[in-house]
């Protein structure tokens, strides 16, 4: 759970979000907060293994080991060169020598 948003994962690996979307942390374009869970369409067909919320961002890892991030980009939260906010899950280049087994997010950082 983030500061004002939540991400949930189903048994089938589907990711749903709800709450504030001030920085794109719901994973889709929407100006207002969302009170009920909605699936993230851009992740359809990508079974999610684990999802974690930071303060204003989200990180998800697929069952195939791909890492996706979205939300507030300041201070490198999203693991990309750009610090722009991102309203859709975007693949993060990750060294293929490593496999992400677990994930933990906090205020402004991620541990994989």
Jmol script that loads the backbone (N, CA, C; Angstrom):
load data "model"
ATOM      1  N   UNK A   1       0.840  -1.168   0.000  1.00  0.00           N
ATOM      2  CA  UNK A   1       0.000   0.000   0.000  1.00  0.00           C
ATOM      3  C   UNK A   1       0.893   1.242   0.000  1.00  0.00           C
ATOM      4  N   UNK A   2       0.565   2.173  -0.887  1.00  0.00           N
ATOM      5  CA  UNK A   2       1.304   3.426  -0.967  1.00  0.00           C
ATOM      6  C   UNK A   2       0.695   4.477  -0.047  1.00  0.00           C
ATOM      7  N   UNK A   3       1.146   5.711  -0.196  1.00  0.00           N
ATOM      8  CA  UNK A   3       0.643   6.803   0.624  1.00  0.00           C
ATOM      9  C   UNK A   3      -0.861   6.973   0.469  1.00  0.00           C
ATOM     10  N   UNK A   4      -1.347   6.925  -0.774  1.00  0.00           N
ATOM     11  CA  UNK A   4      -2.791   7.097  -0.995  1.00  0.00           C
ATOM     12  C   UNK A   4      -3.283   6.244  -2.157  1.00  0.00           C
ATOM     13  N   UNK A   5      -2.625   5.120  -2.398  1.00  0.00           N
ATOM     14  CA  UNK A   5      -3.060   4.186  -3.432  1.00  0.00           C
ATOM     15  C   UNK A   5      -2.735   2.757  -2.983  1.00  0.00           C
ATOM     16  N   UNK A   6      -3.391   1.806  -3.635  1.00  0.00           N
ATOM     17  CA  UNK A   6      -3.201   0.397  -3.302  1.00  0.00           C
ATOM     18  C   UNK A   6      -3.131  -0.411  -4.582  1.00  0.00           C
ATOM     19  N   UNK A   7      -2.292  -1.432  -4.593  1.00  0.00           N
ATOM     20  CA  UNK A   7      -2.234  -2.395  -5.693  1.00  0.00           C
ATOM     21  C   UNK A   7      -2.490  -3.772  -5.099  1.00  0.00           C
ATOM     22  N   UNK A   8      -3.311  -4.556  -5.790  1.00  0.00           N
ATOM     23  CA  UNK A   8      -3.604  -5.917  -5.333  1.00  0.00           C
ATOM     24  C   UNK A   8      -3.340  -6.882  -6.477  1.00  0.00           C
ATOM     25  N   UNK A   9      -3.066  -8.117  -6.114  1.00  0.00           N
ATOM     26  CA  UNK A   9      -2.719  -9.154  -7.070  1.00  0.00           C
ATOM     27  C   UNK A   9      -3.654 -10.335  -6.873  1.00  0.00           C
ATOM     28  N   UNK A  10      -4.220 -10.836  -7.973  1.00  0.00           N
ATOM     29  CA  UNK A  10      -5.103 -12.000  -7.882  1.00  0.00           C
ATOM     30  C   UNK A  10      -4.288 -13.289  -7.986  1.00  0.00           C
ATOM     31  N   UNK A  11      -4.941 -14.411  -7.703  1.00  0.00           N
ATOM     32  CA  UNK A  11      -4.288 -15.719  -7.830  1.00  0.00           C
ATOM     33  C   UNK A  11      -3.830 -15.979  -9.260  1.00  0.00           C
ATOM     34  N   UNK A  12      -4.510 -15.365 -10.230  1.00  0.00           N
ATOM     35  CA  UNK A  12      -4.174 -15.559 -11.641  1.00  0.00           C
ATOM     36  C   UNK A  12      -3.079 -14.610 -12.122  1.00  0.00           C
ATOM     37  N   UNK A  13      -2.549 -13.763 -11.225  1.00  0.00           N
ATOM     38  CA  UNK A  13      -1.486 -12.848 -11.599  1.00  0.00           C
ATOM     39  C   UNK A  13      -1.965 -11.552 -12.218  1.00  0.00           C
ATOM     40  N   UNK A  14      -3.230 -11.210 -11.990  1.00  0.00           N
ATOM     41  CA  UNK A  14      -3.770  -9.954 -12.500  1.00  0.00           C
ATOM     42  C   UNK A  14      -3.548  -8.867 -11.455  1.00  0.00           C
ATOM     43  N   UNK A  15      -3.188  -7.668 -11.930  1.00  0.00           N
ATOM     44  CA  UNK A  15      -2.901  -6.555 -11.029  1.00  0.00           C
ATOM     45  C   UNK A  15      -4.025  -5.518 -11.113  1.00  0.00           C
ATOM     46  N   UNK A  16      -4.561  -5.142  -9.962  1.00  0.00           N
ATOM     47  CA  UNK A  16      -5.603  -4.126  -9.853  1.00  0.00           C
ATOM     48  C   UNK A  16      -5.082  -2.993  -8.980  1.00  0.00           C
ATOM     49  N   UNK A  17      -5.503  -1.760  -9.272  1.00  0.00           N
ATOM     50  CA  UNK A  17      -5.118  -0.615  -8.447  1.00  0.00           C
ATOM     51  C   UNK A  17      -6.334   0.227  -8.108  1.00  0.00           C
ATOM     52  N   UNK A  18      -6.190   1.032  -7.052  1.00  0.00           N
ATOM     53  CA  UNK A  18      -7.254   1.947  -6.639  1.00  0.00           C
ATOM     54  C   UNK A  18      -6.645   3.048  -5.794  1.00  0.00           C
ATOM     55  N   UNK A  19      -7.348   4.174  -5.701  1.00  0.00           N
ATOM     56  CA  UNK A  19      -6.891   5.279  -4.874  1.00  0.00           C
ATOM     57  C   UNK A  19      -6.485   6.483  -5.696  1.00  0.00           C
ATOM     58  N   UNK A  20      -5.522   7.245  -5.188  1.00  0.00           N
ATOM     59  CA  UNK A  20      -5.049   8.465  -5.837  1.00  0.00           C
ATOM     60  C   UNK A  20      -4.231   8.147  -7.084  1.00  0.00           C
ATOM     61  N   UNK A  21      -4.317   9.040  -8.065  1.00  0.00           N
ATOM     62  CA  UNK A  21      -3.534   8.874  -9.290  1.00  0.00           C
ATOM     63  C   UNK A  21      -2.766  10.151  -9.625  1.00  0.00           C
ATOM     64  N   UNK A  22      -2.368  10.897  -8.606  1.00  0.00           N
ATOM     65  CA  UNK A  22      -1.700  12.183  -8.797  1.00  0.00           C
ATOM     66  C   UNK A  22      -0.447  12.101  -9.661  1.00  0.00           C
ATOM     67  N   UNK A  23       0.266  10.988  -9.608  1.00  0.00           N
ATOM     68  CA  UNK A  23       1.517  10.835 -10.341  1.00  0.00           C
ATOM     69  C   UNK A  23       1.488   9.667 -11.314  1.00  0.00           C
ATOM     70  N   UNK A  24       0.300   9.097 -11.549  1.00  0.00           N
ATOM     71  CA  UNK A  24       0.186   7.960 -12.459  1.00  0.00           C
ATOM     72  C   UNK A  24       0.310   6.617 -11.775  1.00  0.00           C
ATOM     73  N   UNK A  25       0.266   6.606 -10.445  1.00  0.00           N
ATOM     74  CA  UNK A  25       0.499   5.373  -9.700  1.00  0.00           C
ATOM     75  C   UNK A  25      -0.587   4.308  -9.862  1.00  0.00           C
ATOM     76  N   UNK A  26      -1.703   4.636 -10.513  1.00  0.00           N
ATOM     77  CA  UNK A  26      -2.724   3.615 -10.778  1.00  0.00           C
ATOM     78  C   UNK A  26      -2.393   2.807 -12.031  1.00  0.00           C
ATOM     79  N   UNK A  27      -1.483   3.321 -12.865  1.00  0.00           N
ATOM     80  CA  UNK A  27      -1.062   2.562 -14.035  1.00  0.00           C
ATOM     81  C   UNK A  27      -1.857   2.853 -15.290  1.00  0.00           C
ATOM     82  N   UNK A  28      -2.671   3.902 -15.276  1.00  0.00           N
ATOM     83  CA  UNK A  28      -3.439   4.303 -16.458  1.00  0.00           C
ATOM     84  C   UNK A  28      -3.815   5.765 -16.318  1.00  0.00           C
ATOM     85  N   UNK A  29      -4.143   6.405 -17.437  1.00  0.00           N
ATOM     86  CA  UNK A  29      -4.509   7.817 -17.436  1.00  0.00           C
ATOM     87  C   UNK A  29      -5.851   7.995 -16.743  1.00  0.00           C
ATOM     88  N   UNK A  30      -5.864   8.817 -15.721  1.00  0.00           N
ATOM     89  CA  UNK A  30      -7.089   9.132 -14.991  1.00  0.00           C
ATOM     90  C   UNK A  30      -6.783  10.327 -14.101  1.00  0.00           C
ATOM     91  N   UNK A  31      -7.624  11.344 -14.170  1.00  0.00           N
ATOM     92  CA  UNK A  31      -7.384  12.554 -13.381  1.00  0.00           C
ATOM     93  C   UNK A  31      -7.820  12.418 -11.933  1.00  0.00           C
ATOM     94  N   UNK A  32      -8.915  11.736 -11.704  1.00  0.00           N
ATOM     95  CA  UNK A  32      -9.483  11.640 -10.358  1.00  0.00           C
ATOM     96  C   UNK A  32      -9.087  10.326  -9.692  1.00  0.00           C
ATOM     97  N   UNK A  33      -9.251  10.288  -8.392  1.00  0.00           N
ATOM     98  CA  UNK A  33      -9.002   9.062  -7.635  1.00  0.00           C
ATOM     99  C   UNK A  33     -10.041   8.010  -8.006  1.00  0.00           C
ATOM    100  N   UNK A  34      -9.695   6.768  -7.784  1.00  0.00           N
ATOM    101  CA  UNK A  34     -10.588   5.652  -8.078  1.00  0.00           C
ATOM    102  C   UNK A  34     -10.878   4.919  -6.776  1.00  0.00           C
ATOM    103  N   UNK A  35     -12.154   4.825  -6.412  1.00  0.00           N
ATOM    104  CA  UNK A  35     -12.529   4.243  -5.119  1.00  0.00           C
ATOM    105  C   UNK A  35     -12.584   2.726  -5.130  1.00  0.00           C
ATOM    106  N   UNK A  36     -12.719   2.107  -6.307  1.00  0.00           N
ATOM    107  CA  UNK A  36     -12.769   0.650  -6.386  1.00  0.00           C
ATOM    108  C   UNK A  36     -11.659   0.120  -7.271  1.00  0.00           C
ATOM    109  N   UNK A  37     -11.313  -1.155  -7.121  1.00  0.00           N
ATOM    110  CA  UNK A  37     -10.207  -1.717  -7.905  1.00  0.00           C
ATOM    111  C   UNK A  37     -10.527  -1.787  -9.396  1.00  0.00           C
ATOM    112  N   UNK A  38      -9.510  -1.473 -10.208  1.00  0.00           N
ATOM    113  CA  UNK A  38      -9.625  -1.568 -11.662  1.00  0.00           C
ATOM    114  C   UNK A  38      -8.366  -2.250 -12.190  1.00  0.00           C
ATOM    115  N   UNK A  39      -8.521  -3.182 -13.152  1.00  0.00           N
ATOM    116  CA  UNK A  39      -7.332  -3.858 -13.688  1.00  0.00           C
ATOM    117  C   UNK A  39      -6.483  -2.904 -14.519  1.00  0.00           C
ATOM    118  N   UNK A  40      -5.204  -3.187 -14.577  1.00  0.00           N
ATOM    119  CA  UNK A  40      -4.286  -2.402 -15.406  1.00  0.00           C
ATOM    120  C   UNK A  40      -4.223  -3.089 -16.765  1.00  0.00           C
ATOM    121  N   UNK A  41      -4.901  -2.495 -17.739  1.00  0.00           N
ATOM    122  CA  UNK A  41      -5.062  -3.110 -19.058  1.00  0.00           C
ATOM    123  C   UNK A  41      -3.731  -3.408 -19.739  1.00  0.00           C
ATOM    124  N   UNK A  42      -2.739  -2.537 -19.575  1.00  0.00           N
ATOM    125  CA  UNK A  42      -1.465  -2.742 -20.272  1.00  0.00           C
ATOM    126  C   UNK A  42      -0.679  -3.940 -19.735  1.00  0.00           C
ATOM    127  N   UNK A  43      -1.099  -4.496 -18.606  1.00  0.00           N
ATOM    128  CA  UNK A  43      -0.447  -5.691 -18.067  1.00  0.00           C
ATOM    129  C   UNK A  43      -1.198  -6.976 -18.420  1.00  0.00           C
ATOM    130  N   UNK A  44      -2.304  -6.871 -19.169  1.00  0.00           N
ATOM    131  CA  UNK A  44      -3.040  -8.066 -19.586  1.00  0.00           C
ATOM    132  C   UNK A  44      -2.116  -9.008 -20.345  1.00  0.00           C
ATOM    133  N   UNK A  45      -2.170 -10.280 -20.019  1.00  0.00           N
ATOM    134  CA  UNK A  45      -1.325 -11.271 -20.667  1.00  0.00           C
ATOM    135  C   UNK A  45       0.069 -11.367 -20.081  1.00  0.00           C
ATOM    136  N   UNK A  46       0.347 -10.576 -19.058  1.00  0.00           N
ATOM    137  CA  UNK A  46       1.639 -10.622 -18.375  1.00  0.00           C
ATOM    138  C   UNK A  46       1.384 -11.007 -16.923  1.00  0.00           C
ATOM    139  N   UNK A  47       1.390 -12.295 -16.603  1.00  0.00           N
ATOM    140  CA  UNK A  47       1.118 -12.703 -15.219  1.00  0.00           C
ATOM    141  C   UNK A  47       2.118 -12.084 -14.248  1.00  0.00           C
ATOM    142  N   UNK A  48       1.592 -11.396 -13.255  1.00  0.00           N
ATOM    143  CA  UNK A  48       2.435 -10.721 -12.272  1.00  0.00           C
ATOM    144  C   UNK A  48       2.718 -11.674 -11.106  1.00  0.00           C
ATOM    145  N   UNK A  49       3.978 -11.755 -10.733  1.00  0.00           N
ATOM    146  CA  UNK A  49       4.424 -12.627  -9.644  1.00  0.00           C
ATOM    147  C   UNK A  49       4.373 -11.897  -8.303  1.00  0.00           C
ATOM    148  N   UNK A  50       4.792 -10.622  -8.320  1.00  0.00           N
ATOM    149  CA  UNK A  50       4.797  -9.815  -7.095  1.00  0.00           C
ATOM    150  C   UNK A  50       4.604  -8.353  -7.474  1.00  0.00           C
ATOM    151  N   UNK A  51       3.887  -7.628  -6.615  1.00  0.00           N
ATOM    152  CA  UNK A  51       3.684  -6.190  -6.809  1.00  0.00           C
ATOM    153  C   UNK A  51       3.853  -5.491  -5.468  1.00  0.00           C
ATOM    154  N   UNK A  52       4.491  -4.320  -5.489  1.00  0.00           N
ATOM    155  CA  UNK A  52       4.707  -3.541  -4.273  1.00  0.00           C
ATOM    156  C   UNK A  52       4.472  -2.067  -4.577  1.00  0.00           C
ATOM    157  N   UNK A  53       3.929  -1.359  -3.603  1.00  0.00           N
ATOM    158  CA  UNK A  53       3.719   0.085  -3.724  1.00  0.00           C
ATOM    159  C   UNK A  53       4.777   0.828  -2.924  1.00  0.00           C
ATOM    160  N   UNK A  54       5.329   1.881  -3.540  1.00  0.00           N
ATOM    161  CA  UNK A  54       6.117   2.858  -2.811  1.00  0.00           C
ATOM    162  C   UNK A  54       5.176   3.985  -2.426  1.00  0.00           C
ATOM    163  N   UNK A  55       5.710   5.107  -2.011  1.00  0.00           N
ATOM    164  CA  UNK A  55       4.847   6.206  -1.593  1.00  0.00           C
ATOM    165  C   UNK A  55       3.919   6.666  -2.708  1.00  0.00           C
ATOM    166  N   UNK A  56       4.455   6.875  -3.911  1.00  0.00           N
ATOM    167  CA  UNK A  56       3.661   7.364  -5.045  1.00  0.00           C
ATOM    168  C   UNK A  56       4.037   6.644  -6.332  1.00  0.00           C
ATOM    169  N   UNK A  57       4.471   5.397  -6.218  1.00  0.00           N
ATOM    170  CA  UNK A  57       4.864   4.605  -7.383  1.00  0.00           C
ATOM    171  C   UNK A  57       4.598   3.132  -7.106  1.00  0.00           C
ATOM    172  N   UNK A  58       4.675   2.323  -8.179  1.00  0.00           N
ATOM    173  CA  UNK A  58       4.434   0.885  -8.063  1.00  0.00           C
ATOM    174  C   UNK A  58       5.507   0.144  -8.859  1.00  0.00           C
ATOM    175  N   UNK A  59       5.926  -1.016  -8.336  1.00  0.00           N
ATOM    176  CA  UNK A  59       6.853  -1.904  -9.034  1.00  0.00           C
ATOM    177  C   UNK A  59       6.192  -3.281  -9.102  1.00  0.00           C
ATOM    178  N   UNK A  60       6.225  -3.885 -10.292  1.00  0.00           N
ATOM    179  CA  UNK A  60       5.669  -5.231 -10.472  1.00  0.00           C
ATOM    180  C   UNK A  60       6.690  -6.090 -11.200  1.00  0.00           C
ATOM    181  N   UNK A  61       6.743  -7.364 -10.826  1.00  0.00           N
ATOM    182  CA  UNK A  61       7.623  -8.319 -11.484  1.00  0.00           C
ATOM    183  C   UNK A  61       6.745  -9.425 -12.053  1.00  0.00           C
ATOM    184  N   UNK A  62       6.929  -9.718 -13.345  1.00  0.00           N
ATOM    185  CA  UNK A  62       6.143 -10.776 -13.982  1.00  0.00           C
ATOM    186  C   UNK A  62       6.691 -12.144 -13.583  1.00  0.00           C
ATOM    187  N   UNK A  63       5.907 -13.181 -13.860  1.00  0.00           N
ATOM    188  CA  UNK A  63       6.366 -14.539 -13.573  1.00  0.00           C
ATOM    189  C   UNK A  63       7.576 -14.886 -14.442  1.00  0.00           C
ATOM    190  N   UNK A  64       7.789 -14.155 -15.532  1.00  0.00           N
ATOM    191  CA  UNK A  64       8.957 -14.349 -16.385  1.00  0.00           C
ATOM    192  C   UNK A  64      10.155 -13.515 -15.978  1.00  0.00           C
ATOM    193  N   UNK A  65      10.034 -12.733 -14.900  1.00  0.00           N
ATOM    194  CA  UNK A  65      11.144 -11.965 -14.372  1.00  0.00           C
ATOM    195  C   UNK A  65      11.279 -10.550 -14.904  1.00  0.00           C
ATOM    196  N   UNK A  66      10.332 -10.085 -15.716  1.00  0.00           N
ATOM    197  CA  UNK A  66      10.386  -8.712 -16.203  1.00  0.00           C
ATOM    198  C   UNK A  66       9.954  -7.755 -15.091  1.00  0.00           C
ATOM    199  N   UNK A  67      10.621  -6.605 -15.001  1.00  0.00           N
ATOM    200  CA  UNK A  67      10.327  -5.605 -13.983  1.00  0.00           C
ATOM    201  C   UNK A  67       9.647  -4.415 -14.649  1.00  0.00           C
ATOM    202  N   UNK A  68       8.477  -4.028 -14.136  1.00  0.00           N
ATOM    203  CA  UNK A  68       7.720  -2.877 -14.638  1.00  0.00           C
ATOM    204  C   UNK A  68       7.551  -1.874 -13.500  1.00  0.00           C
ATOM    205  N   UNK A  69       7.647  -0.584 -13.833  1.00  0.00           N
ATOM    206  CA  UNK A  69       7.423   0.471 -12.848  1.00  0.00           C
ATOM    207  C   UNK A  69       6.521   1.539 -13.433  1.00  0.00           C
ATOM    208  N   UNK A  70       5.822   2.272 -12.537  1.00  0.00           N
ATOM    209  CA  UNK A  70       5.001   3.401 -12.954  1.00  0.00           C
ATOM    210  C   UNK A  70       4.693   4.280 -11.754  1.00  0.00           C
ATOM    211  N   UNK A  71       4.310   5.533 -12.040  1.00  0.00           N
ATOM    212  CA  UNK A  71       4.008   6.496 -10.981  1.00  0.00           C
ATOM    213  C   UNK A  71       5.006   7.641 -10.976  1.00  0.00           C
ATOM    214  N   UNK A  72       5.315   8.137  -9.793  1.00  0.00           N
ATOM    215  CA  UNK A  72       6.205   9.298  -9.648  1.00  0.00           C
ATOM    216  C   UNK A  72       7.649   8.912  -9.958  1.00  0.00           C
ATOM    217  N   UNK A  73       8.283   9.693 -10.828  1.00  0.00           N
ATOM    218  CA  UNK A  73       9.623   9.360 -11.279  1.00  0.00           C
ATOM    219  C   UNK A  73      10.762  10.097 -10.596  1.00  0.00           C
ATOM    220  N   UNK A  74      10.466  11.101  -9.784  1.00  0.00           N
ATOM    221  CA  UNK A  74      11.513  11.898  -9.143  1.00  0.00           C
ATOM    222  C   UNK A  74      12.496  11.031  -8.347  1.00  0.00           C
ATOM    223  N   UNK A  75      13.752  11.462  -8.329  1.00  0.00           N
ATOM    224  CA  UNK A  75      14.839  10.829  -7.571  1.00  0.00           C
ATOM    225  C   UNK A  75      15.064   9.354  -7.942  1.00  0.00           C
ATOM    226  N   UNK A  76      14.773   9.007  -9.209  1.00  0.00           N
ATOM    227  CA  UNK A  76      15.081   7.661  -9.687  1.00  0.00           C
ATOM    228  C   UNK A  76      14.171   6.558  -9.205  1.00  0.00           C
ATOM    229  N   UNK A  77      13.009   6.909  -8.657  1.00  0.00           N
ATOM    230  CA  UNK A  77      12.095   5.894  -8.112  1.00  0.00           C
ATOM    231  C   UNK A  77      11.766   4.782  -9.109  1.00  0.00           C
ATOM    232  N   UNK A  78      11.705   5.123 -10.408  1.00  0.00           N
ATOM    233  CA  UNK A  78      11.236   4.160 -11.401  1.00  0.00           C
ATOM    234  C   UNK A  78      12.358   3.366 -12.062  1.00  0.00           C
ATOM    235  N   UNK A  79      13.602   3.628 -11.666  1.00  0.00           N
ATOM    236  CA  UNK A  79      14.719   2.848 -12.183  1.00  0.00           C
ATOM    237  C   UNK A  79      15.075   3.156 -13.626  1.00  0.00           C
ATOM    238  N   UNK A  80      14.767   4.369 -14.056  1.00  0.00           N
ATOM    239  CA  UNK A  80      15.063   4.780 -15.433  1.00  0.00           C
ATOM    240  C   UNK A  80      15.876   6.061 -15.420  1.00  0.00           C
ATOM    241  N   UNK A  81      16.456   6.394 -16.563  1.00  0.00           N
ATOM    242  CA  UNK A  81      17.221   7.640 -16.672  1.00  0.00           C
ATOM    243  C   UNK A  81      16.329   8.853 -16.487  1.00  0.00           C
ATOM    244  N   UNK A  82      15.127   8.800 -17.037  1.00  0.00           N
ATOM    245  CA  UNK A  82      14.194   9.915 -16.947  1.00  0.00           C
ATOM    246  C   UNK A  82      13.558   9.960 -15.556  1.00  0.00           C
ATOM    247  N   UNK A  83      13.329  11.165 -15.068  1.00  0.00           N
ATOM    248  CA  UNK A  83      12.623  11.334 -13.803  1.00  0.00           C
ATOM    249  C   UNK A  83      11.182  11.774 -14.031  1.00  0.00           C
ATOM    250  N   UNK A  84      10.705  11.614 -15.257  1.00  0.00           N
ATOM    251  CA  UNK A  84       9.316  11.952 -15.594  1.00  0.00           C
ATOM    252  C   UNK A  84       8.370  10.967 -14.912  1.00  0.00           C
ATOM    253  N   UNK A  85       7.199  11.467 -14.525  1.00  0.00           N
ATOM    254  CA  UNK A  85       6.159  10.581 -14.016  1.00  0.00           C
ATOM    255  C   UNK A  85       5.675   9.701 -15.156  1.00  0.00           C
ATOM    256  N   UNK A  86       5.224   8.508 -14.830  1.00  0.00           N
ATOM    257  CA  UNK A  86       4.819   7.545 -15.849  1.00  0.00           C
ATOM    258  C   UNK A  86       3.437   6.996 -15.499  1.00  0.00           C
ATOM    259  N   UNK A  87       2.474   7.154 -16.410  1.00  0.00           N
ATOM    260  CA  UNK A  87       1.102   6.746 -16.159  1.00  0.00           C
ATOM    261  C   UNK A  87       0.783   5.327 -16.607  1.00  0.00           C
ATOM    262  N   UNK A  88       1.742   4.620 -17.188  1.00  0.00           N
ATOM    263  CA  UNK A  88       1.528   3.224 -17.581  1.00  0.00           C
ATOM    264  C   UNK A  88       2.737   2.397 -17.193  1.00  0.00           C
ATOM    265  N   UNK A  89       2.526   1.127 -16.846  1.00  0.00           N
ATOM    266  CA  UNK A  89       3.660   0.261 -16.535  1.00  0.00           C
ATOM    267  C   UNK A  89       4.651   0.245 -17.699  1.00  0.00           C
ATOM    268  N   UNK A  90       5.913   0.462 -17.370  1.00  0.00           N
ATOM    269  CA  UNK A  90       6.966   0.502 -18.379  1.00  0.00           C
ATOM    270  C   UNK A  90       8.074  -0.455 -17.968  1.00  0.00           C
ATOM    271  N   UNK A  91       8.522  -1.243 -18.926  1.00  0.00           N
ATOM    272  CA  UNK A  91       9.571  -2.223 -18.675  1.00  0.00           C
ATOM    273  C   UNK A  91      10.873  -1.526 -18.297  1.00  0.00           C
ATOM    274  N   UNK A  92      11.505  -2.012 -17.233  1.00  0.00           N
ATOM    275  CA  UNK A  92      12.782  -1.471 -16.776  1.00  0.00           C
ATOM    276  C   UNK A  92      13.886  -2.417 -17.251  1.00  0.00           C
ATOM    277  N   UNK A  93      14.885  -1.881 -17.950  1.00  0.00           N
ATOM    278  CA  UNK A  93      15.999  -2.748 -18.357  1.00  0.00           C
ATOM    279  C   UNK A  93      16.681  -3.309 -17.109  1.00  0.00           C
ATOM    280  N   UNK A  94      16.812  -4.613 -17.066  1.00  0.00           N
ATOM    281  CA  UNK A  94      17.389  -5.268 -15.894  1.00  0.00           C
ATOM    282  C   UNK A  94      18.399  -6.299 -16.366  1.00  0.00           C
ATOM    283  N   UNK A  95      19.548  -6.346 -15.740  1.00  0.00           N
ATOM    284  CA  UNK A  95      20.608  -7.272 -16.116  1.00  0.00           C
ATOM    285  C   UNK A  95      20.079  -8.706 -16.063  1.00  0.00           C
ATOM    286  N   UNK A  96      20.099  -9.387 -17.204  1.00  0.00           N
ATOM    287  CA  UNK A  96      19.518 -10.730 -17.262  1.00  0.00           C
ATOM    288  C   UNK A  96      20.326 -11.790 -16.525  1.00  0.00           C
ATOM    289  N   UNK A  97      21.484 -11.414 -15.979  1.00  0.00           N
ATOM    290  CA  UNK A  97      22.231 -12.357 -15.136  1.00  0.00           C
ATOM    291  C   UNK A  97      21.547 -12.567 -13.794  1.00  0.00           C
ATOM    292  N   UNK A  98      20.605 -11.673 -13.462  1.00  0.00           N
ATOM    293  CA  UNK A  98      19.938 -11.717 -12.170  1.00  0.00           C
ATOM    294  C   UNK A  98      18.464 -12.065 -12.329  1.00  0.00           C
ATOM    295  N   UNK A  99      17.915 -12.742 -11.344  1.00  0.00           N
ATOM    296  CA  UNK A  99      16.497 -13.059 -11.299  1.00  0.00           C
ATOM    297  C   UNK A  99      15.917 -12.426 -10.042  1.00  0.00           C
ATOM    298  N   UNK A 100      14.846 -11.661 -10.199  1.00  0.00           N
ATOM    299  CA  UNK A 100      14.217 -11.018  -9.047  1.00  0.00           C
ATOM    300  C   UNK A 100      13.351 -12.049  -8.326  1.00  0.00           C
ATOM    301  N   UNK A 101      13.674 -12.310  -7.062  1.00  0.00           N
ATOM    302  CA  UNK A 101      12.938 -13.283  -6.257  1.00  0.00           C
ATOM    303  C   UNK A 101      11.951 -12.600  -5.313  1.00  0.00           C
ATOM    304  N   UNK A 102      12.329 -11.414  -4.833  1.00  0.00           N
ATOM    305  CA  UNK A 102      11.450 -10.686  -3.928  1.00  0.00           C
ATOM    306  C   UNK A 102      11.612  -9.196  -4.174  1.00  0.00           C
ATOM    307  N   UNK A 103      10.720  -8.428  -3.577  1.00  0.00           N
ATOM    308  CA  UNK A 103      10.636  -7.006  -3.868  1.00  0.00           C
ATOM    309  C   UNK A 103      10.119  -6.284  -2.625  1.00  0.00           C
ATOM    310  N   UNK A 104      10.696  -5.120  -2.347  1.00  0.00           N
ATOM    311  CA  UNK A 104      10.227  -4.303  -1.232  1.00  0.00           C
ATOM    312  C   UNK A 104      10.368  -2.838  -1.606  1.00  0.00           C
ATOM    313  N   UNK A 105       9.303  -2.068  -1.433  1.00  0.00           N
ATOM    314  CA  UNK A 105       9.324  -0.636  -1.726  1.00  0.00           C
ATOM    315  C   UNK A 105       9.049   0.146  -0.458  1.00  0.00           C
ATOM    316  N   UNK A 106       9.609   1.341  -0.403  1.00  0.00           N
ATOM    317  CA  UNK A 106       9.390   2.236   0.729  1.00  0.00           C
ATOM    318  C   UNK A 106       9.075   3.622   0.191  1.00  0.00           C
ATOM    319  N   UNK A 107       9.342   4.643   0.979  1.00  0.00           N
ATOM    320  CA  UNK A 107       8.986   6.010   0.608  1.00  0.00           C
ATOM    321  C   UNK A 107       9.478   6.375  -0.786  1.00  0.00           C
ATOM    322  N   UNK A 108      10.741   6.218  -1.054  1.00  0.00           N
ATOM    323  CA  UNK A 108      11.267   6.632  -2.343  1.00  0.00           C
ATOM    324  C   UNK A 108      12.322   5.702  -2.891  1.00  0.00           C
ATOM    325  N   UNK A 109      12.318   4.428  -2.489  1.00  0.00           N
ATOM    326  CA  UNK A 109      13.307   3.503  -3.002  1.00  0.00           C
ATOM    327  C   UNK A 109      12.728   2.093  -3.129  1.00  0.00           C
ATOM    328  N   UNK A 110      13.452   1.256  -3.860  1.00  0.00           N
ATOM    329  CA  UNK A 110      13.042  -0.142  -4.078  1.00  0.00           C
ATOM    330  C   UNK A 110      14.223  -1.056  -3.825  1.00  0.00           C
ATOM    331  N   UNK A 111      13.968  -2.174  -3.185  1.00  0.00           N
ATOM    332  CA  UNK A 111      14.972  -3.203  -2.961  1.00  0.00           C
ATOM    333  C   UNK A 111      14.494  -4.467  -3.659  1.00  0.00           C
ATOM    334  N   UNK A 112      15.340  -5.005  -4.557  1.00  0.00           N
ATOM    335  CA  UNK A 112      14.992  -6.238  -5.277  1.00  0.00           C
ATOM    336  C   UNK A 112      16.036  -7.294  -4.973  1.00  0.00           C
TER     337      UNK A 112
END
end "model"
wireframe off; spacefill off
backbone 0.3
color backbone group
